[in-house]
Amino acid sequence: MRYFLDTEFNGFGGALISIALVPEFGDHEFYAALPLPDTIEPWVERHVVPYLHMVPQGLDLRLDAVTAAHEIAAYLAADPDPEIVADWPEDIALFCKLLMIGPGDIVDISGLRFELLRNPGFSTARNSKVPHNALHDARALRAFVIGEGLA
């Protein structure tokens, strides 16, 4: 199954702040907010941080990176062929980096496929109910892809 990915991070090349996966089918979503870095980029402070925890009760996981990585592995464990879909390369890079939990060590995950979609003119933030919240932005990406016939 496809899972639509979005992340929020501390500016260009910055640390991962939150991550979300929204499945193509069903409503079993994944969302985690990681500890904030000591120094937060001003744009991120204004446009991301205030909305980090605007998610449904039960999805508001506040996890350290290693725990988040294990939770993602558990979330995807039942799917024999998960495909992660994103519309921004940094989302995929941060997702992959999160899975590495130590030198030469990765969480127990059987395998993944990735798809990077280029959607000129589409913006997850402009189409999101809560812009710059990873869960709502991942939902917006899913709605766009499924609704626009890109499935």
Secondary structure by P-SEA (a helix, b strand, c coil): cbbbbbbbcccccccccbbbbbbccccbbbbbbcccccccccccccccccccccccccccccccaaaaaaaaaaaaccccbbbbbbccaaaaaaaaaaaccccccccccccbbbbbbbbccccccccccccccaaaaaaaaaaaaaaaccc
